[in-house]
């Protein structure tokens, strides 16, 4: 098994959990066998709770166009395209 080590300075438990969960999600998308091993200060329950908090992002509330965050991001991209067209 290959290994990669990531070290970073972060005292915020939620931010740490976000990073660990993002790495796990990205690795999960690869289809490879993998492990993500949090450091000795991490509390598994807190990592799981933070993951569960992501479910507050609602496809239903965003309608068929996706989550509210995706809709906002799409608006930003559309505005940038419109600006580029008007400059050209």
DANOR-V734598 format. One record per helix or strand. SS is the DSSP state (H for helix, E for strand). FROM is the first residue (numbers start at 1). TO is the last residue. Records with the same first field share a line. If there is no record, write none. Layout:
SS=FROM-TO ; FROM-TO
This chain:
H=13-30 ; 44-56 ; 59-65 ; 68-87
